[in-house]
Amino acid sequence: MDEKQTIVALAALAQSTRLQTFKLLVNREPDGVPAGELARLVGVPQNTMSAHLSTLAQAGLVMGERQSRSILYRADLNGFRAVALYLLKDCCGGNASLCAPLIAELTPCCPPKERPQVAN
């Protein structure tokens, strides 16, 4: 991750519908959400949601997987992790004790769910 990629990701999240969509997808991990359902849940037309998902995908924050006639979207947690690590790389000038409260808040409260295996 570099500065330019980080700016693209943060710019993608700096819009209400995209931020709401990303948060919803994180909440629905690892199952994902079909594009049409995302539009319904967020309350925007499907073509508008498609444009927002494209912006989030180009920023490396979501990924889509075709399943039959629809596309299932998931949060790209590795992409988001890269953004967060870029921002925190030299946290507090290397003084770990200053960053400890921030890192503690970033620690998940529960273990991640396994992503369902897709048969090929």
C-alpha positions as CSV (number, residue, x, y, z in Angstrom):
1,M,0.0,0.0,0.0
2,D,1.3,3.4,-0.8
3,E,0.0,7.0,-0.3
4,K,-1.9,7.2,-3.6
5,Q,-3.7,3.9,-3.0
6,T,-4.6,5.0,0.6
7,I,-6.0,8.3,-0.7
8,V,-8.1,6.4,-3.2
9,A,-9.5,4.1,-0.5
10,L,-10.2,6.9,1.9
11,A,-11.9,9.0,-0.8
12,A,-14.1,6.0,-1.7
13,L,-15.2,5.8,2.0
14,A,-15.7,9.6,2.2
15,Q,-19.2,9.4,0.8
16,S,-22.2,8.4,2.9
17,T,-23.7,5.6,0.7
18,R,-20.3,4.0,0.1
19,L,-19.4,4.1,3.8
20,Q,-22.8,2.6,4.7
21,T,-22.4,-0.1,2.1
22,F,-18.9,-1.0,3.2
23,K,-19.9,-1.2,6.9
24,L,-22.9,-3.4,5.9
25,L,-20.6,-5.7,3.9
26,V,-18.2,-5.9,6.9
27,N,-21.1,-6.8,9.1
28,R,-22.2,-9.5,6.7
29,E,-18.8,-11.2,6.4
30,P,-18.1,-13.9,5.4
31,D,-21.5,-14.5,3.7
32,G,-21.6,-11.4,1.4
33,V,-24.6,-9.7,0.0
34,P,-26.1,-9.7,-3.5
35,A,-25.9,-6.4,-5.3
36,G,-29.7,-6.0,-5.6
37,E,-30.1,-6.7,-1.9
38,L,-27.4,-4.1,-1.1
39,A,-29.3,-1.5,-3.1
40,R,-32.5,-2.4,-1.2
41,L,-30.9,-2.3,2.2
42,V,-29.2,1.0,1.6
43,G,-32.2,2.5,-0.1
44,V,-30.7,3.5,-3.5
45,P,-31.5,2.5,-7.0
46,Q,-29.6,-0.5,-8.4
47,N,-27.7,1.5,-11.0
48,T,-26.6,3.9,-8.3
49,M,-25.4,1.0,-6.1
50,S,-23.6,-0.4,-9.1
51,A,-21.6,2.8,-9.5
52,H,-20.8,2.9,-5.7
53,L,-19.7,-0.7,-5.7
54,S,-17.4,0.0,-8.7
55,T,-15.8,2.8,-6.8
56,L,-15.3,0.7,-3.7
57,A,-13.9,-2.2,-5.8
58,Q,-11.4,0.1,-7.7
59,A,-10.3,1.3,-4.2
60,G,-9.6,-2.3,-3.2
61,L,-12.3,-2.3,-0.5
62,V,-14.9,-4.7,-1.9
63,M,-14.9,-7.7,-4.3
64,G,-17.7,-9.2,-6.3
65,E,-18.2,-12.8,-7.2
66,R,-20.6,-13.9,-9.9
67,Q,-23.1,-16.5,-8.6
68,S,-25.6,-17.6,-11.3
69,R,-27.3,-14.4,-12.4
70,S,-26.3,-12.1,-9.6
71,I,-23.0,-10.8,-8.1
72,L,-22.3,-11.4,-4.5
73,Y,-20.3,-8.7,-2.9
74,R,-18.0,-9.0,0.1
75,A,-15.8,-6.5,2.0
76,D,-12.1,-6.9,1.0
77,L,-10.8,-7.0,4.5
78,N,-7.2,-7.5,3.3
79,G,-7.5,-4.2,1.3
80,F,-8.9,-2.4,4.3
81,R,-6.2,-3.9,6.5
82,A,-3.6,-2.5,4.1
83,V,-5.1,1.0,4.5
84,A,-5.2,0.8,8.3
85,L,-1.6,-0.6,8.4
86,Y,-0.4,2.2,6.1
87,L,-1.9,4.8,8.4
88,L,-0.6,3.2,11.6
89,K,2.8,2.0,10.2
90,D,4.9,4.5,12.2
91,C,2.3,5.0,14.9
92,C,3.2,7.6,17.5
93,G,6.8,7.8,16.2
94,G,7.6,4.3,17.3
95,N,6.4,4.8,20.9
96,A,4.3,1.6,21.4
97,S,2.9,2.7,24.7
98,L,1.1,5.7,23.1
99,C,-0.5,3.4,20.5
100,A,-1.5,0.6,22.9
101,P,-5.0,2.0,23.5
102,L,-5.7,2.4,19.8
103,I,-4.5,-1.1,19.0
104,A,-6.6,-2.5,21.9
105,E,-9.7,-0.9,20.4
106,L,-8.9,-2.4,17.0
107,T,-8.7,-5.9,18.5
108,P,-11.8,-7.8,17.5
109,C,-14.3,-8.8,20.2
110,C,-14.9,-12.2,18.6
111,P,-13.1,-14.6,16.3
112,P,-13.9,-14.2,12.6
113,K,-16.4,-16.6,11.0
114,E,-15.2,-19.0,8.3
115,R,-16.0,-18.1,4.7
116,P,-18.2,-20.8,3.2
117,Q,-16.4,-23.0,0.6
118,V,-17.7,-22.8,-2.9
119,A,-17.7,-26.1,-4.8
120,N,-16.1,-25.9,-8.3
